[in-house]
Amino acid sequence: MKNLIAELLVKLAEKEATAKEQMAQIEALEIVVTALVRKLEPQQHLAITTSIETAIDNVADAGDENAQLLRNYIEKLLRHPRQ
């Protein structure tokens, strides 16, 4: 029983480390995207935003909760980038 608990704790620690690494990667990507979006000319920004919104509309089910979360986060990144 102790071995099982120890094994579960090790797996949990590994998953936590993986989750932290993924969060760091997501944060880094957000910083890079924000920097790039800020450097765009208004016409480029509009073209990219429209293209992304069209792509999301074509692949995501409007009723899907995950798709709505994705849309909201994309809108936040494109329209209200980090300060």
ChimeraX commands (.cxc) that place a marker at each C-alpha (Angstrom):
marker #1 position 0.00,0.00,0.00 radius 0.5
marker #1 position 2.85,2.39,0.87 radius 0.5
marker #1 position 4.44,1.68,-2.52 radius 0.5
marker #1 position 1.18,2.49,-4.29 radius 0.5
marker #1 position 0.83,5.80,-2.43 radius 0.5
marker #1 position 4.48,6.66,-3.10 radius 0.5
marker #1 position 4.03,5.86,-6.78 radius 0.5
marker #1 position 0.90,8.02,-6.98 radius 0.5
marker #1 position 2.71,10.90,-5.29 radius 0.5
marker #1 position 5.58,10.65,-7.77 radius 0.5
marker #1 position 3.13,10.68,-10.70 radius 0.5
marker #1 position 1.32,13.66,-9.22 radius 0.5
marker #1 position 4.60,15.55,-8.81 radius 0.5
marker #1 position 5.54,14.77,-12.43 radius 0.5
marker #1 position 2.18,16.04,-13.67 radius 0.5
marker #1 position 2.54,19.19,-11.61 radius 0.5
marker #1 position 6.00,19.84,-13.06 radius 0.5
marker #1 position 4.65,19.30,-16.57 radius 0.5
marker #1 position 1.76,21.67,-15.91 radius 0.5
marker #1 position 4.14,24.37,-14.64 radius 0.5
marker #1 position 6.31,23.96,-17.73 radius 0.5
marker #1 position 3.27,24.25,-20.00 radius 0.5
marker #1 position 2.11,27.39,-18.19 radius 0.5
marker #1 position 5.56,28.93,-18.65 radius 0.5
marker #1 position 5.43,28.12,-22.37 radius 0.5
marker #1 position 1.95,29.65,-22.67 radius 0.5
marker #1 position 3.06,32.80,-20.84 radius 0.5
marker #1 position 6.10,33.10,-23.10 radius 0.5
marker #1 position 3.95,32.73,-26.21 radius 0.5
marker #1 position 1.53,35.34,-24.91 radius 0.5
marker #1 position 4.38,37.80,-24.38 radius 0.5
marker #1 position 5.74,37.19,-27.88 radius 0.5
marker #1 position 2.33,37.49,-29.54 radius 0.5
marker #1 position 1.58,40.67,-27.61 radius 0.5
marker #1 position 4.85,42.23,-28.70 radius 0.5
marker #1 position 4.20,41.30,-32.32 radius 0.5
marker #1 position 0.61,42.59,-32.26 radius 0.5
marker #1 position 1.74,45.93,-30.86 radius 0.5
marker #1 position 4.18,46.40,-33.75 radius 0.5
marker #1 position 1.58,45.85,-36.48 radius 0.5
marker #1 position 0.25,48.62,-38.64 radius 0.5
marker #1 position -3.53,49.11,-38.18 radius 0.5
marker #1 position -4.29,47.52,-41.58 radius 0.5
marker #1 position -2.12,44.50,-40.80 radius 0.5
marker #1 position -3.72,44.14,-37.39 radius 0.5
marker #1 position -7.21,44.22,-38.90 radius 0.5
marker #1 position -6.28,41.71,-41.61 radius 0.5
marker #1 position -4.75,39.27,-39.14 radius 0.5
marker #1 position -7.63,39.65,-36.67 radius 0.5
marker #1 position -10.19,39.04,-39.42 radius 0.5
marker #1 position -8.28,36.02,-40.69 radius 0.5
marker #1 position -8.04,34.48,-37.23 radius 0.5
marker #1 position -11.72,35.10,-36.49 radius 0.5
marker #1 position -12.70,33.52,-39.81 radius 0.5
marker #1 position -10.52,30.49,-39.11 radius 0.5
marker #1 position -12.05,30.05,-35.66 radius 0.5
marker #1 position -15.57,30.39,-37.08 radius 0.5
marker #1 position -14.82,27.70,-39.65 radius 0.5
marker #1 position -13.46,25.11,-37.22 radius 0.5
marker #1 position -15.16,25.73,-33.89 radius 0.5
marker #1 position -18.66,24.76,-32.90 radius 0.5
marker #1 position -20.41,27.87,-31.56 radius 0.5
marker #1 position -22.06,25.90,-28.75 radius 0.5
marker #1 position -18.83,24.29,-27.57 radius 0.5
marker #1 position -17.71,25.72,-24.23 radius 0.5
marker #1 position -14.02,25.17,-25.04 radius 0.5
marker #1 position -14.42,26.96,-28.36 radius 0.5
marker #1 position -16.00,29.92,-26.57 radius 0.5
marker #1 position -13.12,30.06,-24.09 radius 0.5
marker #1 position -10.68,30.00,-27.00 radius 0.5
marker #1 position -12.55,32.79,-28.80 radius 0.5
marker #1 position -12.60,34.93,-25.66 radius 0.5
marker #1 position -8.89,34.49,-25.07 radius 0.5
marker #1 position -8.01,35.21,-28.70 radius 0.5
marker #1 position -10.12,38.35,-28.59 radius 0.5
marker #1 position -8.35,39.40,-25.41 radius 0.5
marker #1 position -4.95,38.86,-27.03 radius 0.5
marker #1 position -5.80,40.66,-30.27 radius 0.5
marker #1 position -7.97,43.50,-29.05 radius 0.5
marker #1 position -6.68,44.12,-25.54 radius 0.5
marker #1 position -3.09,42.87,-25.38 radius 0.5
marker #1 position -1.23,42.78,-22.09 radius 0.5
marker #1 position 0.03,46.10,-20.82 radius 0.5
marker link #1:1,2 radius 0.2
marker link #1:2,3 radius 0.2
marker link #1:3,4 radius 0.2
marker link #1:4,5 radius 0.2
marker link #1:5,6 radius 0.2
marker link #1:6,7 radius 0.2
marker link #1:7,8 radius 0.2
marker link #1:8,9 radius 0.2
marker link #1:9,10 radius 0.2
marker link #1:10,11 radius 0.2
marker link #1:11,12 radius 0.2
marker link #1:12,13 radius 0.2
marker link #1:13,14 radius 0.2
marker link #1:14,15 radius 0.2
marker link #1:15,16 radius 0.2
marker link #1:16,17 radius 0.2
marker link #1:17,18 radius 0.2
marker link #1:18,19 radius 0.2
marker link #1:19,20 radius 0.2
marker link #1:20,21 radius 0.2
marker link #1:21,22 radius 0.2
marker link #1:22,23 radius 0.2
marker link #1:23,24 radius 0.2
marker link #1:24,25 radius 0.2
marker link #1:25,26 radius 0.2
marker link #1:26,27 radius 0.2
marker link #1:27,28 radius 0.2
marker link #1:28,29 radius 0.2
marker link #1:29,30 radius 0.2
marker link #1:30,31 radius 0.2
marker link #1:31,32 radius 0.2
marker link #1:32,33 radius 0.2
marker link #1:33,34 radius 0.2
marker link #1:34,35 radius 0.2
marker link #1:35,36 radius 0.2
marker link #1:36,37 radius 0.2
marker link #1:37,38 radius 0.2
marker link #1:38,39 radius 0.2
marker link #1:39,40 radius 0.2
marker link #1:40,41 radius 0.2
marker link #1:41,42 radius 0.2
marker link #1:42,43 radius 0.2
marker link #1:43,44 radius 0.2
marker link #1:44,45 radius 0.2
marker link #1:45,46 radius 0.2
marker link #1:46,47 radius 0.2
marker link #1:47,48 radius 0.2
marker link #1:48,49 radius 0.2
marker link #1:49,50 radius 0.2
marker link #1:50,51 radius 0.2
marker link #1:51,52 radius 0.2
marker link #1:52,53 radius 0.2
marker link #1:53,54 radius 0.2
marker link #1:54,55 radius 0.2
marker link #1:55,56 radius 0.2
marker link #1:56,57 radius 0.2
marker link #1:57,58 radius 0.2
marker link #1:58,59 radius 0.2
marker link #1:59,60 radius 0.2
marker link #1:60,61 radius 0.2
marker link #1:61,62 radius 0.2
marker link #1:62,63 radius 0.2
marker link #1:63,64 radius 0.2
marker link #1:64,65 radius 0.2
marker link #1:65,66 radius 0.2
marker link #1:66,67 radius 0.2
marker link #1:67,68 radius 0.2
marker link #1:68,69 radius 0.2
marker link #1:69,70 radius 0.2
marker link #1:70,71 radius 0.2
marker link #1:71,72 radius 0.2
marker link #1:72,73 radius 0.2
marker link #1:73,74 radius 0.2
marker link #1:74,75 radius 0.2
marker link #1:75,76 radius 0.2
marker link #1:76,77 radius 0.2
marker link #1:77,78 radius 0.2
marker link #1:78,79 radius 0.2
marker link #1:79,80 radius 0.2
marker link #1:80,81 radius 0.2
marker link #1:81,82 radius 0.2
marker link #1:82,83 radius 0.2
view
